[in-house]
Amino acid sequence: MRVQIALSEKGVSYEAREEDLFGGKSELLLKSNPIYQKVPVFLHNGKPLCESTVIVSYIDETWASPPLLPPCPYGRAQARFWADYIDKKLFDAVRDVVLSKGEATEAAKKELIEILKVLEGGLGERDFFGGEAFGFADIIAIPSTCWFLAAGKLGNFQVEAEFPKISGWIKRCMHKESVAKIIPDPEKIYEFVLMMRKMQGIDQ
């Protein structure tokens, strides 16, 4: 999702290929990413790039306009800091909430809430993590938010009510066409999570 949003922001046309991650991985995927053997992989001029944050950085450097990072060095450093924090913390915390039960869910929920508090403070009064414009850190963060509904239902909390700044930021991001056309419906994600919990025997 991050890569598709970045390409859309740049106005770059692309061909997306789906991978059956529950079945056999394609020969193209295994050849393009032999180390991690996972998506996303970005093929440009016949050369593969892996890891979504790396790919988004490459896209920003390859297609200069519009820039995804702020113009000043400090602003760029701050955007990269938040992107790194989000990349290391957010999705794993959400996943731990939705794929656990009992005391493990409570512990995961506590961790996720602490991360969201940090992000709420980092966002402050700004519209986006990079300032006034949607950019690099927002692209890294926004895909994880479609899992918030599932995390809230299974963890018994509401991001919208408890984190109004994050909620407002999500709404501003979703007004972007590049985001709205890519981010899945949270209800569909919740249904997918319930299926995964059943497959993994969590709810048995």
C-alpha positions in Angstrom: 0.0 0.0 0.0 2.8 2.4 0.9 4.4 2.0 -2.5 1.2 2.5 -4.4 0.3 5.6 -2.5 3.8 7.1 -3.1 3.5 6.3 -6.8 0.1 7.9 -7.0 1.3 11.0 -5.2 4.0 11.3 -7.8 1.6 10.7 -10.7 3.5 7.7 -11.8 1.6 4.9 -13.6 2.4 1.4 -12.6 1.3 -2.2 -12.9 0.4 -4.0 -9.7 0.6 -7.8 -9.4 -1.1 -9.7 -6.6 0.8 -12.5 -4.8 -0.9 -15.5 -3.2 0.9 -15.4 0.1 -1.1 -18.3 1.5 -0.3 -20.6 -1.5 2.8 -20.9 -3.5 4.9 -17.8 -3.9 5.6 -16.9 -7.5 9.0 -17.5 -9.2 9.2 -13.7 -9.9 8.8 -12.9 -6.2 11.4 -15.5 -5.1 13.8 -14.3 -7.7 13.3 -10.6 -7.0 13.5 -10.9 -3.2 15.5 -14.1 -2.4 16.4 -12.9 1.1 13.0 -12.1 2.7 10.8 -13.7 0.0 8.0 -11.3 0.7 6.1 -8.4 -0.7 6.4 -5.6 -1.6 8.9 -5.7 -4.4 9.3 -2.8 -6.8 10.7 -3.5 -10.3 12.0 -0.4 -12.0 14.0 -0.6 -15.2 14.3 -4.3 -14.6 15.9 -3.9 -11.2 14.1 -5.1 -8.0 13.9 -3.1 -4.8 12.5 -4.5 -1.5 11.1 -3.2 1.8 8.4 -0.6 1.5 10.2 2.2 3.3 13.3 1.8 1.1 11.1 1.8 -2.0 9.2 4.9 -1.0 12.5 6.7 -0.5 13.7 5.5 -3.9 10.5 6.8 -5.5 10.9 10.2 -3.8 14.4 10.5 -5.1 13.7 9.2 -8.6 10.6 11.4 -9.3 11.4 14.7 -7.7 7.9 16.4 -7.9 6.0 16.7 -5.7 8.5 16.0 -2.9 7.4 13.7 -0.1 9.9 15.2 2.4 10.0 18.8 3.8 12.4 21.3 2.1 14.6 21.9 5.1 17.2 19.4 6.5 15.6 19.4 10.0 12.2 18.8 8.6 13.4 15.9 6.5 15.2 14.4 9.5 12.1 14.7 11.7 10.0 13.0 9.0 12.5 10.2 8.7 12.5 9.8 12.5 8.8 9.4 12.7 8.8 7.1 9.7 11.4 4.9 11.4 9.5 4.8 14.7 6.2 4.0 12.9 7.9 1.3 10.8 9.4 -0.4 13.8 6.5 -0.1 16.2 3.0 0.5 14.9 1.9 -2.5 12.7 3.6 -5.1 15.0 1.7 -3.6 17.9 -1.6 -3.7 16.0 -1.0 -7.3 14.9 -0.3 -8.4 18.4 -3.6 -7.1 19.6 -5.7 -8.7 16.8 -4.0 -12.1 16.9 -4.0 -12.7 20.6 -6.4 -13.4 23.5 -6.8 -13.0 27.2 -3.8 -11.5 29.1 -1.8 -11.4 25.9 -4.4 -9.1 24.3 -4.4 -6.8 27.3 -0.6 -6.6 27.2 -0.6 -5.9 23.5 -3.3 -3.3 23.9 -1.3 -1.5 26.5 1.7 -1.4 24.2 -0.4 -0.1 21.3 -1.9 2.6 23.4 1.5 3.8 24.5 2.7 3.9 20.9 -0.5 5.9 19.9 0.2 8.3 22.8 3.7 8.9 21.4 2.3 9.4 17.9 -0.4 11.8 19.2 2.3 13.9 20.9 4.5 13.8 17.8 1.7 15.0 15.6 0.9 17.8 17.9 -1.1 20.6 16.2 0.2 19.8 12.8 -2.0 18.5 10.0 0.5 15.8 9.0 3.7 14.3 10.5 5.9 16.3 8.1 4.1 19.6 8.7 1.3 21.1 6.6 1.6 18.7 3.6 0.9 15.0 3.3 4.3 13.3 2.9 6.8 10.5 3.7 6.0 9.7 7.3 2.2 9.8 6.6 2.6 7.3 3.7 4.5 5.0 6.0 1.9 5.3 8.8 -1.5 5.4 7.1 -1.8 1.7 5.9 -1.7 0.4 9.5 -4.7 2.5 10.4 -7.1 0.3 8.5 -6.4 -2.3 11.2 -7.5 0.0 14.1 -11.1 -1.0 13.9 -10.3 -4.6 14.4 -7.8 -3.8 17.2 -10.4 -1.7 18.9 -13.1 -4.3 18.7 -10.9 -7.1 19.9 -9.0 -5.0 22.5 -12.1 -3.1 23.7 -11.0 0.5 23.0 -11.7 3.2 20.4 -8.9 5.0 18.6 -11.3 7.7 17.5 -12.5 8.5 21.0 -9.2 8.2 22.8 -6.9 9.7 20.3 -8.6 12.7 18.6 -5.5 14.1 16.9 -4.7 10.7 15.3 -8.3 10.4 14.3 -8.3 13.8 12.7 -5.0 13.0 10.9 -6.5 9.7 9.5 -9.5 11.7 8.2 -7.2 14.2 6.5 -5.2 11.4 4.9 -8.3 9.7 3.7 -9.3 12.8 1.8 -6.3 12.2 -0.4 -7.3 10.3 -3.5 -4.0 8.5 -3.5 -4.9 7.1 0.0 -8.6 6.6 -0.3 -8.4 4.4 -3.4 -5.7 2.1 -1.8 -6.6 1.7 1.9 -9.0 -1.3 2.4 -12.3 -0.9 4.2 -11.6 -1.4 7.9 -14.7 -3.7 8.2 -13.2 -6.0 5.5 -10.0 -6.0 7.5 -12.0 -7.0 10.6 -13.6 -9.9 8.7 -10.2 -11.0 7.5 -8.8 -10.9 11.1 -11.7 -13.0 12.4 -10.9 -15.5 9.6 -7.2 -15.5 10.6 -8.0 -16.0 14.3 -10.2 -19.0 13.4 -7.5 -20.5 11.1 -4.9 -20.1 13.8 -7.1 -21.6 16.5 -7.2 -18.4 18.6 -10.9 -18.4 19.1 -11.4 -22.1 19.5 
